[in-house]
């Protein structure tokens, strides 16, 4: 993968190369290690892209975890561009579990997290 990225970078210097992944809030440390490895012989990868598929009613895919990952990347990768390449947030309600005001607040927290790190 590193060789392919280097060839693209060599041929088209005006293009930014972004490592793009999903569930970045699950393993931001591993993503940083991978990008550091890719850039170990010179900067080839310009940033990290976050494919963001959140579920407001699921604590694992929450806006809080998403915001933590954004902050982690911001603090630990100051020389890399952090991009939000996809963003969707779902809220599922059923007869047994209707949506609450807290669910709506969590949905807006996703928007606030995005706006906080908007560049």
The 8 nearest C-alpha neighbors of each residue, nearest first, counted from 0:
[[1, 3, 2, 4, 37, 5, 6, 36],
 [0, 2, 4, 3, 37, 5, 43, 38],
 [3, 1, 5, 4, 0, 6, 7, 37],
 [4, 2, 6, 0, 5, 1, 7, 8],
 [5, 3, 1, 7, 2, 6, 8, 0],
 [4, 6, 8, 2, 3, 7, 9, 43],
 [7, 5, 9, 3, 8, 4, 10, 2],
 [6, 8, 4, 10, 9, 5, 11, 3],
 [7, 9, 5, 11, 6, 12, 10, 4],
 [10, 8, 6, 7, 11, 5, 12, 4],
 [9, 11, 7, 8, 6, 12, 5, 13],
 [12, 10, 8, 13, 9, 14, 7, 6],
 [11, 13, 8, 14, 9, 10, 15, 7],
 [12, 14, 11, 15, 8, 10, 9, 16],
 [15, 13, 12, 11, 16, 8, 7, 10],
 [16, 14, 45, 17, 13, 44, 12, 46],
 [15, 17, 44, 45, 14, 18, 46, 43],
 [16, 18, 46, 47, 45, 44, 19, 48],
 [17, 19, 47, 48, 46, 20, 16, 44],
 [20, 18, 48, 47, 17, 49, 50, 21],
 [21, 19, 49, 50, 48, 23, 18, 22],
 [20, 22, 50, 23, 49, 51, 19, 52],
 [23, 21, 24, 25, 51, 20, 50, 52],
 [24, 22, 25, 21, 27, 26, 49, 20],
 [23, 25, 68, 22, 65, 26, 27, 64],
 [24, 26, 23, 22, 27, 68, 64, 59],
 [25, 27, 28, 29, 24, 23, 30, 22],
 [28, 26, 30, 29, 23, 24, 31, 68],
 [27, 29, 31, 26, 30, 32, 71, 72],
 [30, 28, 32, 31, 27, 26, 33, 34],
 [29, 31, 33, 27, 32, 28, 34, 26],
 [30, 32, 34, 28, 33, 29, 35, 27],
 [33, 31, 35, 29, 30, 34, 36, 28],
 [34, 32, 36, 30, 35, 31, 29, 37],
 [33, 35, 37, 31, 36, 32, 38, 30],
 [36, 34, 32, 38, 33, 37, 39, 31],
 [37, 35, 39, 33, 34, 38, 32, 40],
 [36, 38, 34, 35, 1, 39, 33, 44],
 [37, 39, 42, 35, 41, 36, 43, 40],
 [38, 40, 36, 41, 37, 35, 42, 34],
 [41, 39, 38, 42, 37, 36, 43, 35],
 [42, 40, 38, 39, 43, 37, 44, 5],
 [41, 43, 38, 44, 40, 45, 39, 37],
 [42, 44, 38, 5, 41, 45, 4, 8],
 [43, 45, 16, 17, 46, 42, 38, 34],
 [46, 44, 16, 79, 17, 15, 80, 43],
 [47, 45, 80, 79, 17, 81, 44, 18],
 [46, 48, 18, 81, 17, 19, 82, 80],
 [49, 47, 19, 82, 83, 84, 18, 81],
 [48, 50, 83, 84, 20, 51, 21, 19],
 [51, 49, 21, 85, 84, 20, 83, 86],
 [50, 52, 86, 85, 49, 53, 21, 87],
 [53, 51, 87, 86, 88, 50, 54, 22],
 [52, 54, 88, 60, 61, 87, 51, 55],
 [55, 53, 89, 60, 57, 88, 56, 90],
 [54, 56, 90, 57, 61, 106, 89, 105],
 [55, 57, 54, 90, 58, 102, 91, 61],
 [58, 56, 54, 55, 59, 60, 61, 53],
 [57, 59, 61, 60, 56, 55, 54, 64],
 [60, 58, 61, 57, 64, 54, 25, 53],
 [61, 59, 53, 54, 58, 57, 64, 62],
 [62, 60, 58, 63, 64, 59, 55, 53],
 [61, 63, 109, 65, 64, 108, 66, 105],
 [62, 64, 66, 61, 65, 67, 108, 109],
 [65, 63, 67, 61, 66, 62, 24, 68],
 [64, 66, 62, 68, 63, 67, 24, 61],
 [65, 67, 69, 63, 68, 64, 112, 62],
 [68, 66, 64, 70, 65, 69, 71, 63],
 [67, 69, 24, 71, 65, 70, 66, 72],
 [70, 68, 66, 72, 71, 67, 73, 65],
 [69, 71, 73, 67, 68, 72, 74, 66],
 [72, 70, 68, 74, 69, 73, 75, 67],
 [71, 73, 75, 69, 76, 70, 74, 68],
 [74, 72, 70, 71, 76, 75, 77, 69],
 [73, 75, 71, 72, 76, 70, 77, 69],
 [74, 76, 72, 73, 71, 77, 31, 70],
 [77, 75, 72, 79, 78, 73, 74, 31],
 [76, 78, 79, 73, 75, 74, 72, 80],
 [77, 79, 76, 80, 45, 46, 75, 73],
 [80, 78, 46, 76, 45, 77, 81, 47],
 [79, 81, 46, 45, 82, 47, 78, 77],
 [82, 80, 47, 46, 48, 79, 83, 72],
 [83, 81, 48, 84, 49, 47, 80, 46],
 [82, 84, 49, 48, 85, 50, 86, 81],
 [83, 85, 50, 49, 48, 82, 86, 51],
 [86, 84, 50, 51, 83, 49, 87, 52],
 [87, 85, 51, 52, 50, 88, 83, 84],
 [86, 88, 52, 53, 51, 89, 85, 54],
 [87, 89, 53, 54, 52, 55, 86, 90],
 [88, 90, 54, 55, 53, 91, 87, 56],
 [89, 91, 55, 56, 54, 92, 88, 102],
 [92, 90, 89, 56, 93, 98, 55, 54],
 [93, 91, 97, 98, 96, 90, 94, 95],
 [92, 94, 96, 95, 97, 91, 98, 90],
 [93, 95, 96, 97, 92, 98, 91, 99],
 [94, 96, 93, 97, 92, 98, 91, 99],
 [97, 95, 93, 94, 92, 98, 91, 99],
 [96, 98, 92, 93, 94, 99, 95, 91],
 [99, 97, 92, 102, 96, 100, 91, 103],
 [98, 100, 102, 101, 97, 103, 96, 104],
 [99, 101, 103, 102, 104, 98, 105, 106],
 [102, 100, 104, 99, 103, 105, 98, 106],
 [103, 101, 105, 99, 100, 104, 98, 106],
 [102, 104, 106, 100, 105, 101, 107, 99],
 [105, 103, 101, 107, 106, 102, 108, 100],
 [106, 104, 108, 102, 103, 107, 101, 55],
 [107, 105, 103, 108, 104, 109, 55, 102],
 [106, 108, 110, 104, 109, 105, 111, 103],
 [107, 109, 105, 111, 106, 110, 62, 112],
 [110, 108, 62, 112, 107, 106, 111, 113],
 [109, 111, 107, 113, 108, 112, 114, 106],
 [110, 112, 108, 114, 113, 109, 115, 107],
 [113, 111, 109, 115, 110, 114, 66, 108],
 [112, 114, 110, 111, 115, 116, 117, 109],
 [113, 115, 117, 111, 116, 112, 110, 118],
 [116, 114, 112, 113, 117, 111, 110, 118],
 [117, 115, 114, 113, 118, 112, 69, 70],
 [118, 116, 114, 115, 113, 112, 82, 83],
 [117, 116, 114, 115, 82, 81, 80, 113]]
